[in-house]
Amino acid sequence: MSDLDHRVGVSEANLVVRHLKLVGITDDNIDAIIAGIDGTFGIDAVSFEEAKSTLHIGYDATHCNLDGIETIIRDNGADVSDDFWTKMKEGYYQFVDENIRENAKHKPWSCHHVPPGKTRKK
């Protein structure tokens, strides 16, 4: 796949897929949650699996973060489950997202470059 296969603002290299178990879901607020998340810049895809009460989200980690998505969920009357595995995954997701953001900002360097103003020997 290439970056052209995704929405605007989503890079293939920074694309992550997250699965969050939700509580307090109703027919009314799930539509609002999906619409709110789907309208956020950097979101590639969002869906909800009713049988497991799980929200599936694909997003570019350099433009979105899990805290913003959780804010949208809480503003619509639901919340992320407080069970052990969901909290464990949530912490891991935040760690990986932070690493992706830091690596995207990092400027690579090499000690093999010629210093400015110098020329190479021939």
FENFENCOR-V769640 format. One record per backbone hydrogen bond with DSSP energy under -0.5 kcal/mol. CO is the residue of the C=O (numbers start at 1). NH is the residue of the N-H. If there is no record, write none. Layout:
BEGIN
co=CO nh=NH
co=CO nh=NH
END
This chain:
BEGIN
co=2 nh=5
co=3 nh=6
co=7 nh=10
co=8 nh=42
co=9 nh=11
co=11 nh=14
co=11 nh=15
co=12 nh=15
co=14 nh=61
co=16 nh=59
co=18 nh=57
co=20 nh=55
co=21 nh=81
co=23 nh=79
co=26 nh=30
co=27 nh=31
co=28 nh=32
co=29 nh=33
co=30 nh=34
co=31 nh=35
co=32 nh=36
co=33 nh=37
co=34 nh=38
co=35 nh=39
co=37 nh=40
co=40 nh=43
co=42 nh=60
co=45 nh=58
co=47 nh=56
co=48 nh=50
co=49 nh=52
co=49 nh=53
co=49 nh=54
co=53 nh=22
co=54 nh=49
co=54 nh=56
co=55 nh=20
co=55 nh=57
co=56 nh=47
co=57 nh=18
co=58 nh=44
co=58 nh=45
co=59 nh=16
co=59 nh=61
co=60 nh=63
co=60 nh=64
co=65 nh=69
co=66 nh=70
co=67 nh=71
co=68 nh=72
co=69 nh=73
co=70 nh=74
co=71 nh=75
co=72 nh=76
co=73 nh=76
co=73 nh=78
co=74 nh=77
co=79 nh=23
co=83 nh=87
co=84 nh=88
co=85 nh=89
co=86 nh=90
co=87 nh=91
co=88 nh=92
co=89 nh=93
co=90 nh=94
co=91 nh=95
co=92 nh=96
co=93 nh=97
co=94 nh=98
co=95 nh=99
co=96 nh=100
co=97 nh=101
co=98 nh=102
co=99 nh=103
co=100 nh=104
co=101 nh=105
co=102 nh=106
co=106 nh=108
co=110 nh=113
co=115 nh=118
END
